[in-house]
Amino acid sequence: MSKTIPVEKKMEIADELFEKEKYSKAIPYYTEVVFERNSVYTPVAQMKLADCNFNQNKFTEARFEYEELIRLFSDYKDIGRAYFQLGICYYNESLSPHYTQDETNKSIAAFETFIEKFPFDSRKKDAIDYIQKCQYKLLMKNYYNGYTYYKLFDYSAALMYFDEIIELGNNNEPDKMSLYFATKIYLARDDFENADLTGQKLINRYPQTDEAEKIISELQKIE
């Protein structure tokens, strides 16, 4: 790319490519504008550079560029969107609940920072929705940890995870399955008092489910 092209022209070319969704072709132009540190276009180009990566699902690269915008241009007029996008990048980088959840935790932290810094931003509700989705992933991670220990017959470790989920009192899949397997553990231990307590919670919260029907049958055998 010619260094003689005025920065305004580079920005114009980049924006035209961006509007046509030719993000990979726009990136070199935005990058050159970003390197013009003193230009009025620099923070805009920095944001667009991040957006180009984001729109190509290159979330790690996008996150780096949003972080650069925050670091270098903290007074940029739409800096709130950069903080919000950081949370989305981490969310999209996060692995399924079977695996480590470092990015999920970082996503929560990023959205919490966004809400703290921009409490009246129109994106606040979306940020809260993302936090709730992240928290659900963490619940599922705990459930899978418990289930893994259950399959290994390490019932004490399994109950530690299941009890943590049950104590939240949610009405969702990890709660239902934690109640189910916790009851199965108590039955296996001949701890019929706790089996009945946990089993009744399952039956009351999730009537007419396969898990409730199985536990009803199991509890009837011990009466």
MARPATI-321805 format. One record per residue (C-alpha): residue in three letters; x, y, z; residue number from 0. Coordinates in Angstrom, 3 decimals. Example, Ala and Ser with C-alpha at 12.3 -4.5 7.8 and 13.67 -1.06 7.14 Angstrom:
2
[r "ALA", [12.300, -4.500, 7.800], 0],
[r "SER", [13.670, -1.060, 7.140], 1],
//
This chain:
223
[r "MET", [0.000, 0.000, 0.000], 0],
[r "SER", [1.374, 3.392, -0.924], 1],
[r "LYS", [2.543, 5.548, 1.944], 2],
[r "THR", [1.697, 8.620, -0.133], 3],
[r "ILE", [-2.069, 8.117, 0.129], 4],
[r "PRO", [-3.457, 10.760, 2.522], 5],
[r "VAL", [-4.838, 9.377, 5.788], 6],
[r "GLU", [-8.311, 10.683, 4.931], 7],
[r "LYS", [-8.259, 8.693, 1.679], 8],
[r "LYS", [-7.066, 5.531, 3.449], 9],
[r "MET", [-9.950, 5.878, 5.862], 10],
[r "GLU", [-12.401, 6.408, 3.025], 11],
[r "ILE", [-11.177, 3.294, 1.188], 12],
[r "ALA", [-11.254, 1.242, 4.392], 13],
[r "ASP", [-14.788, 2.360, 5.239], 14],
[r "GLU", [-16.032, 1.498, 1.751], 15],
[r "LEU", [-14.531, -1.991, 2.051], 16],
[r "PHE", [-15.988, -2.342, 5.534], 17],
[r "GLU", [-19.484, -1.451, 4.292], 18],
[r "LYS", [-19.126, -4.113, 1.599], 19],
[r "GLU", [-18.116, -6.609, 4.329], 20],
[r "LYS", [-14.673, -7.014, 2.759], 21],
[r "TYR", [-13.098, -6.984, 6.193], 22],
[r "SER", [-9.794, -8.688, 5.375], 23],
[r "LYS", [-9.161, -6.110, 2.638], 24],
[r "ALA", [-10.098, -3.230, 4.948], 25],
[r "ILE", [-7.706, -4.306, 7.708], 26],
[r "PRO", [-4.443, -3.127, 6.056], 27],
[r "TYR", [-5.912, 0.359, 5.483], 28],
[r "TYR", [-7.232, 0.665, 9.036], 29],
[r "THR", [-3.879, -0.632, 10.346], 30],
[r "GLU", [-1.992, 2.119, 8.511], 31],
[r "VAL", [-4.361, 4.754, 9.892], 32],
[r "VAL", [-3.865, 3.317, 13.400], 33],
[r "PHE", [-0.107, 3.748, 13.004], 34],
[r "GLU", [-0.726, 7.452, 12.315], 35],
[r "ARG", [-0.925, 7.985, 16.056], 36],
[r "ASN", [-1.687, 11.707, 15.865], 37],
[r "SER", [-4.529, 11.530, 13.359], 38],
[r "VAL", [-8.102, 12.339, 14.387], 39],
[r "TYR", [-9.060, 9.153, 12.526], 40],
[r "THR", [-6.830, 6.899, 14.646], 41],
[r "PRO", [-9.312, 5.906, 17.405], 42],
[r "VAL", [-12.079, 5.324, 14.833], 43],
[r "ALA", [-9.714, 3.165, 12.774], 44],
[r "GLN", [-8.710, 1.266, 15.911], 45],
[r "MET", [-12.360, 0.450, 16.635], 46],
[r "LYS", [-13.017, -0.535, 13.028], 47],
[r "LEU", [-9.891, -2.711, 13.030], 48],
[r "ALA", [-11.286, -4.559, 16.048], 49],
[r "ASP", [-14.704, -4.815, 14.370], 50],
[r "CYS", [-13.143, -6.258, 11.198], 51],
[r "ASN", [-11.658, -9.110, 13.218], 52],
[r "PHE", [-14.834, -9.543, 15.253], 53],
[r "ASN", [-17.004, -9.747, 12.127], 54],
[r "GLN", [-14.744, -12.541, 10.836], 55],
[r "ASN", [-15.134, -14.436, 14.136], 56],
[r "LYS", [-11.471, -13.794, 14.977], 57],
[r "PHE", [-12.339, -13.109, 18.586], 58],
[r "THR", [-8.839, -13.289, 20.091], 59],
[r "GLU", [-7.506, -10.773, 17.557], 60],
[r "ALA", [-10.593, -8.591, 18.002], 61],
[r "ARG", [-10.184, -8.626, 21.766], 62],
[r "PHE", [-6.582, -7.440, 21.461], 63],
[r "GLU", [-7.659, -4.516, 19.267], 64],
[r "TYR", [-10.524, -3.504, 21.601], 65],
[r "GLU", [-8.060, -3.630, 24.514], 66],
[r "GLU", [-5.683, -1.396, 22.547], 67],
[r "LEU", [-8.491, 1.109, 21.979], 68],
[r "ILE", [-9.255, 1.157, 25.719], 69],
[r "ARG", [-5.562, 1.510, 26.575], 70],
[r "LEU", [-4.744, 4.258, 24.089], 71],
[r "PHE", [-8.019, 6.162, 23.651], 72],
[r "SER", [-9.919, 5.891, 26.943], 73],
[r "ASP", [-11.827, 9.109, 26.150], 74],
[r "TYR", [-13.075, 7.857, 22.763], 75],
[r "LYS", [-16.752, 8.773, 22.349], 76],
[r "ASP", [-17.965, 5.158, 22.013], 77],
[r "ILE", [-15.471, 3.526, 24.379], 78],
[r "GLY", [-18.350, 1.772, 26.163], 79],
[r "ARG", [-18.907, -0.418, 23.119], 80],
[r "ALA", [-15.271, -1.566, 23.267], 81],
[r "TYR", [-15.762, -2.719, 26.873], 82],
[r "PHE", [-18.993, -4.484, 25.874], 83],
[r "GLN", [-17.330, -6.190, 22.898], 84],
[r "LEU", [-14.563, -7.496, 25.150], 85],
[r "GLY", [-17.171, -9.474, 27.073], 86],
[r "ILE", [-18.612, -10.922, 23.870], 87],
[r "CYS", [-15.142, -11.881, 22.630], 88],
[r "TYR", [-14.385, -13.783, 25.825], 89],
[r "TYR", [-17.822, -15.410, 25.673], 90],
[r "ASN", [-17.225, -16.608, 22.120], 91],
[r "GLU", [-13.735, -17.824, 23.028], 92],
[r "SER", [-15.056, -19.847, 25.972], 93],
[r "LEU", [-15.124, -23.616, 25.717], 94],
[r "SER", [-18.043, -25.973, 26.299], 95],
[r "PRO", [-18.867, -26.760, 29.962], 96],
[r "HIS", [-16.909, -30.031, 29.752], 97],
[r "TYR", [-13.672, -28.038, 29.678], 98],
[r "THR", [-11.939, -25.311, 31.686], 99],
[r "GLN", [-13.986, -22.131, 32.010], 100],
[r "ASP", [-11.288, -19.435, 32.248], 101],
[r "GLU", [-12.751, -17.415, 29.368], 102],
[r "THR", [-16.268, -17.730, 30.786], 103],
[r "ASN", [-15.080, -16.189, 34.058], 104],
[r "LYS", [-13.240, -13.464, 32.142], 105],
[r "SER", [-16.399, -12.762, 30.159], 106],
[r "ILE", [-18.363, -12.260, 33.378], 107],
[r "ALA", [-15.643, -9.943, 34.714], 108],
[r "ALA", [-15.610, -7.946, 31.463], 109],
[r "PHE", [-19.390, -7.459, 31.455], 110],
[r "GLU", [-19.374, -6.543, 35.148], 111],
[r "THR", [-16.713, -3.903, 34.420], 112],
[r "PHE", [-18.833, -2.605, 31.547], 113],
[r "ILE", [-21.925, -2.323, 33.767], 114],
[r "GLU", [-19.920, -0.656, 36.525], 115],
[r "LYS", [-18.401, 1.921, 34.167], 116],
[r "PHE", [-21.483, 2.520, 32.015], 117],
[r "PRO", [-24.535, 1.852, 34.232], 118],
[r "PHE", [-26.899, 3.788, 31.942], 119],
[r "ASP", [-25.702, 2.312, 28.640], 120],
[r "SER", [-28.459, 0.877, 26.427], 121],
[r "ARG", [-26.474, -2.384, 26.214], 122],
[r "LYS", [-26.735, -3.028, 29.973], 123],
[r "LYS", [-29.610, -5.524, 29.626], 124],
[r "ASP", [-27.678, -7.474, 26.983], 125],
[r "ALA", [-24.648, -7.520, 29.283], 126],
[r "ILE", [-26.775, -8.955, 32.103], 127],
[r "ASP", [-28.137, -11.596, 29.708], 128],
[r "TYR", [-24.577, -12.603, 28.781], 129],
[r "ILE", [-23.593, -12.815, 32.455], 130],
[r "GLN", [-26.548, -15.133, 33.101], 131],
[r "LYS", [-25.562, -17.349, 30.157], 132],
[r "CYS", [-22.012, -17.490, 31.500], 133],
[r "GLN", [-23.238, -18.384, 34.973], 134],
[r "TYR", [-25.321, -21.199, 33.476], 135],
[r "LYS", [-22.192, -22.541, 31.746], 136],
[r "LEU", [-20.368, -22.501, 35.072], 137],
[r "LEU", [-23.278, -24.404, 36.645], 138],
[r "MET", [-23.061, -26.999, 33.884], 139],
[r "LYS", [-19.300, -27.227, 34.464], 140],
[r "ASN", [-19.959, -27.988, 38.151], 141],
[r "TYR", [-22.564, -30.567, 37.189], 142],
[r "TYR", [-20.169, -32.324, 34.792], 143],
[r "ASN", [-17.495, -32.321, 37.506], 144],
[r "GLY", [-19.977, -33.941, 39.888], 145],
[r "TYR", [-21.092, -36.458, 37.293], 146],
[r "THR", [-17.477, -37.412, 36.526], 147],
[r "TYR", [-16.850, -38.156, 40.210], 148],
[r "TYR", [-20.152, -40.053, 40.363], 149],
[r "LYS", [-19.021, -42.326, 37.523], 150],
[r "LEU", [-15.734, -42.875, 39.382], 151],
[r "PHE", [-17.698, -43.866, 42.528], 152],
[r "ASP", [-16.124, -40.944, 44.409], 153],
[r "TYR", [-19.454, -40.072, 45.964], 154],
[r "SER", [-18.165, -37.531, 48.498], 155],
[r "ALA", [-16.560, -35.417, 45.766], 156],
[r "ALA", [-19.630, -35.808, 43.554], 157],
[r "LEU", [-21.966, -34.645, 46.321], 158],
[r "MET", [-19.815, -31.595, 46.932], 159],
[r "TYR", [-20.567, -30.391, 43.389], 160],
[r "PHE", [-24.192, -31.527, 43.327], 161],
[r "ASP", [-24.957, -29.903, 46.701], 162],
[r "GLU", [-23.451, -26.609, 45.565], 163],
[r "ILE", [-25.879, -26.568, 42.618], 164],
[r "ILE", [-28.889, -27.745, 44.653], 165],
[r "GLU", [-28.362, -25.063, 47.307], 166],
[r "LEU", [-28.890, -22.353, 44.681], 167],
[r "GLY", [-32.524, -23.449, 44.391], 168],
[r "ASN", [-32.702, -22.880, 40.648], 169],
[r "ASN", [-35.219, -24.578, 38.405], 170],
[r "ASN", [-33.109, -25.847, 35.527], 171],
[r "GLU", [-31.382, -28.862, 34.013], 172],
[r "PRO", [-28.252, -28.925, 36.221], 173],
[r "ASP", [-30.441, -28.616, 39.342], 174],
[r "LYS", [-32.690, -31.478, 38.231], 175],
[r "MET", [-29.810, -33.788, 37.362], 176],
[r "SER", [-27.897, -32.894, 40.541], 177],
[r "LEU", [-30.940, -33.818, 42.638], 178],
[r "TYR", [-31.298, -37.050, 40.695], 179],
[r "PHE", [-27.708, -38.210, 41.117], 180],
[r "ALA", [-27.480, -36.994, 44.714], 181],
[r "THR", [-30.508, -39.160, 45.510], 182],
[r "LYS", [-28.892, -42.104, 43.701], 183],
[r "ILE", [-25.766, -41.634, 45.837], 184],
[r "TYR", [-27.756, -41.613, 49.086], 185],
[r "LEU", [-29.572, -44.761, 47.977], 186],
[r "ALA", [-26.262, -46.450, 47.155], 187],
[r "ARG", [-25.044, -45.541, 50.646], 188],
[r "ASP", [-28.258, -46.808, 52.269], 189],
[r "ASP", [-28.736, -43.283, 53.618], 190],
[r "PHE", [-32.484, -43.491, 53.222], 191],
[r "GLU", [-33.276, -40.340, 55.209], 192],
[r "ASN", [-31.262, -38.092, 52.885], 193],
[r "ALA", [-32.374, -40.114, 49.863], 194],
[r "ASP", [-35.983, -39.360, 50.766], 195],
[r "LEU", [-35.306, -35.646, 51.411], 196],
[r "THR", [-33.429, -35.128, 48.156], 197],
[r "GLY", [-35.757, -37.397, 46.196], 198],
[r "GLN", [-38.823, -35.470, 47.357], 199],
[r "LYS", [-37.208, -32.204, 46.231], 200],
[r "LEU", [-36.682, -33.727, 42.796], 201],
[r "ILE", [-40.261, -35.051, 42.625], 202],
[r "ASN", [-41.761, -31.728, 43.765], 203],
[r "ARG", [-39.666, -29.521, 41.490], 204],
[r "TYR", [-39.724, -31.754, 38.423], 205],
[r "PRO", [-42.889, -33.877, 38.439], 206],
[r "GLN", [-43.624, -36.012, 35.394], 207],
[r "THR", [-39.958, -36.202, 34.360], 208],
[r "ASP", [-38.173, -39.491, 33.729], 209],
[r "GLU", [-35.819, -38.747, 36.624], 210],
[r "ALA", [-38.704, -38.156, 39.065], 211],
[r "GLU", [-40.453, -41.362, 37.964], 212],
[r "LYS", [-37.266, -43.408, 38.442], 213],
[r "ILE", [-36.720, -41.999, 41.928], 214],
[r "ILE", [-40.356, -42.573, 42.908], 215],
[r "SER", [-39.874, -46.220, 41.940], 216],
[r "GLU", [-36.606, -46.447, 43.909], 217],
[r "LEU", [-38.079, -44.832, 47.022], 218],
[r "GLN", [-41.117, -47.116, 46.938], 219],
[r "LYS", [-38.785, -50.129, 47.135], 220],
[r "ILE", [-37.394, -48.988, 50.492], 221],
[r "GLU", [-40.696, -48.126, 52.154], 222],
//
